Amino acid sequence: MMTTKLLLAYLLQTINITGVDIDASKIDIEHAYCLAKNVYYEAGGEDIQGQFAVASVTLNRTNDSRFPSTVCDVVKQTTTVVGKRLVCQFSWYCEADKKGKDIPVKNKDGSVNQAVVDRFHVASMVAIRALVGDSPDPTHGATHFHNPSTSSPAWARTLKRTVRVGNHDFYRLPSVKK
């Protein structure tokens, strides 16, 4: 049975024979999978720069003491707000058809949905390259982003906007005083 997790595992095992010269041997497959899913759902329809931007925000959060310290914990971070409504840091994670589930690669007739496979393949390569540090941060240290045509979160008015990449505006929290 083909799954996106198996596709990612295959990519990690064969990355050096695909012409990409990086050492993927130390990448944790669970964290790579969480990052690839986040890139897929948050920016899979964006160009490659937009996908690297989402990967960068996820990794910037892991390196900021105000957020969880692992990729999976950052992706799965939730908060309960007034009225006991669950809010996810990345909107897709709160969606019942996605949370805790593999990305569906099969059509209803059982055939492989090649468009989904191809899109996840790109998201996986972005995740792998980001995890090994083989890509610059196009967000300039951003820890937040949103699509201004679909949302206008209150936090966007209080943070410094660093850049717009594709459909998303990226923001950085003030530095932590040590």
C-alpha positions as CSV (number, residue, x, y, z in Angstrom):
1,M,0.0,0.0,0.0
2,M,1.4,3.4,-1.0
3,T,1.3,6.1,1.6
4,T,3.0,9.5,1.7
5,K,5.1,8.4,4.7
6,L,6.5,5.5,2.7
7,L,7.2,7.9,-0.1
8,L,9.1,10.1,2.3
9,A,11.1,7.1,3.7
10,Y,12.0,6.1,0.1
11,L,13.2,9.7,-0.7
12,L,15.3,9.7,2.5
13,Q,16.9,6.4,1.5
14,T,17.6,7.3,-2.1
15,I,18.3,11.1,-1.9
16,N,22.0,10.8,-2.8
17,I,21.3,8.8,-6.0
18,T,18.9,11.4,-7.2
19,G,21.6,14.0,-7.8
20,V,20.9,15.9,-4.5
21,D,24.2,16.1,-2.6
22,I,23.0,16.2,1.0
23,D,23.5,14.0,4.0
24,A,20.0,12.9,5.0
25,S,21.2,10.1,7.3
26,K,20.5,12.1,10.5
27,I,17.0,13.2,9.6
28,D,14.3,11.9,11.9
29,I,11.6,10.5,9.6
30,E,8.8,11.5,12.0
31,H,9.9,15.2,12.0
32,A,10.5,15.2,8.3
33,Y,7.0,13.8,7.8
34,C,5.5,16.4,10.1
35,L,7.3,19.2,8.2
36,A,6.4,17.8,4.8
37,K,2.8,17.6,5.7
38,N,2.8,21.1,7.0
39,V,4.4,22.4,3.8
40,Y,2.0,20.3,1.7
41,Y,-1.1,21.6,3.4
42,E,0.0,25.2,4.1
43,A,1.8,25.9,0.8
44,G,1.4,22.9,-1.6
45,G,-0.2,25.2,-4.1
46,E,2.5,27.8,-3.8
47,D,5.7,28.0,-5.8
48,I,8.9,26.5,-4.3
49,Q,9.8,29.8,-2.6
50,G,6.5,29.8,-0.8
51,Q,7.0,26.2,0.3
52,F,10.5,27.0,1.7
53,A,9.0,29.9,3.5
54,V,6.5,27.7,5.3
55,A,9.3,25.2,6.2
56,S,11.4,28.1,7.5
57,V,8.6,29.4,9.8
58,T,8.2,25.9,11.2
59,L,11.9,25.6,11.9
60,N,12.2,29.1,13.2
61,R,9.6,28.2,15.8
62,T,11.6,25.1,16.9
63,N,14.5,27.4,17.5
64,D,12.5,30.0,19.5
65,S,12.1,29.3,23.2
66,R,8.5,30.5,23.1
67,F,7.4,27.5,21.0
68,P,7.9,23.7,21.3
69,S,11.3,22.5,20.5
70,T,10.5,19.8,17.9
71,V,9.0,20.0,14.4
72,C,6.1,17.7,15.2
73,D,5.3,19.5,18.4
74,V,5.3,22.9,16.6
75,V,3.1,21.5,13.8
76,K,0.7,20.0,16.3
77,Q,0.6,22.9,18.8
78,T,-2.9,23.9,19.8
79,T,-4.4,26.3,22.2
80,T,-7.9,26.4,23.8
81,V,-9.4,29.9,23.8
82,V,-12.4,31.5,25.4
83,G,-15.4,29.3,24.8
84,K,-13.2,26.2,24.8
85,R,-12.7,26.4,21.1
86,L,-9.5,24.6,19.9
87,V,-7.2,26.8,17.8
88,C,-4.3,25.2,15.9
89,Q,-1.1,27.1,15.1
90,F,-1.4,25.7,11.5
91,S,-5.0,25.7,10.4
92,W,-5.0,22.4,8.6
93,Y,-4.2,20.5,11.8
94,C,-7.6,21.4,13.3
95,E,-9.5,20.0,10.2
96,A,-11.0,16.6,11.1
97,D,-10.3,15.1,7.7
98,K,-6.5,15.9,8.0
99,K,-5.5,15.7,11.7
100,G,-3.8,12.5,12.5
101,K,-4.4,11.1,9.0
102,D,-2.1,10.3,6.1
103,I,-2.5,12.4,2.9
104,P,-4.8,10.5,0.6
105,V,-2.9,9.3,-2.4
106,K,-5.6,7.1,-3.9
107,N,-8.7,8.1,-5.9
108,K,-12.1,6.6,-5.0
109,D,-11.6,4.0,-7.7
110,G,-8.3,2.8,-6.1
111,S,-6.0,4.3,-8.6
112,V,-3.0,6.5,-7.5
113,N,-3.7,10.2,-7.6
114,Q,-0.5,11.3,-9.3
115,A,-1.1,15.0,-8.7
116,V,-1.1,14.4,-4.9
117,V,1.9,12.2,-5.1
118,D,3.9,14.8,-7.1
119,R,2.8,17.6,-4.8
120,F,3.8,15.7,-1.7
121,H,7.1,14.7,-3.4
122,V,8.0,18.4,-3.8
123,A,6.9,19.2,-0.2
124,S,9.1,16.3,1.0
125,M,12.1,17.5,-0.9
126,V,11.6,21.0,0.6
127,A,11.3,19.5,4.1
128,I,14.4,17.4,3.7
129,R,16.5,20.3,2.3
130,A,15.2,22.6,5.1
131,L,16.0,20.1,7.8
132,V,19.6,19.7,6.7
133,G,20.1,23.4,6.4
134,D,20.4,23.4,2.6
135,S,18.1,26.3,2.0
136,P,18.1,30.0,3.0
137,D,15.3,31.4,5.1
138,P,13.2,33.6,2.7
139,T,11.2,34.9,5.6
140,H,14.0,36.7,7.5
141,G,13.3,34.8,10.7
142,A,9.5,34.9,10.6
143,T,7.6,32.8,13.1
144,H,4.1,33.6,11.8
145,F,2.3,33.8,8.5
146,H,-1.2,34.1,7.1
147,N,-2.9,34.6,3.8
148,P,-4.3,38.2,3.9
149,S,-7.1,37.4,1.4
150,T,-8.5,34.6,3.7
151,S,-7.7,35.9,7.2
152,S,-6.8,38.9,9.3
153,P,-5.6,37.6,12.7
154,A,-5.2,40.1,15.5
155,W,-1.6,39.2,16.0
156,A,-0.7,40.5,12.6
157,R,-1.2,44.0,13.8
158,T,1.3,43.5,16.7
159,L,4.1,41.8,14.9
160,K,6.7,43.0,12.4
161,R,5.9,42.0,8.8
162,T,9.1,40.7,7.2
163,V,8.1,39.8,3.7
164,R,5.3,38.6,1.4
165,V,5.9,35.4,-0.4
166,G,3.3,34.2,-2.8
167,N,-0.1,34.4,-1.1
168,H,1.3,34.8,2.4
169,D,2.5,37.6,4.6
170,F,5.3,36.6,7.1
171,Y,5.9,38.1,10.5
172,R,8.5,38.0,13.2
173,L,8.1,38.1,17.0
174,P,10.3,40.6,18.9
175,S,13.6,39.1,20.0
176,V,13.6,37.4,23.4
177,K,15.7,39.2,26.0
178,K,18.2,36.9,27.6
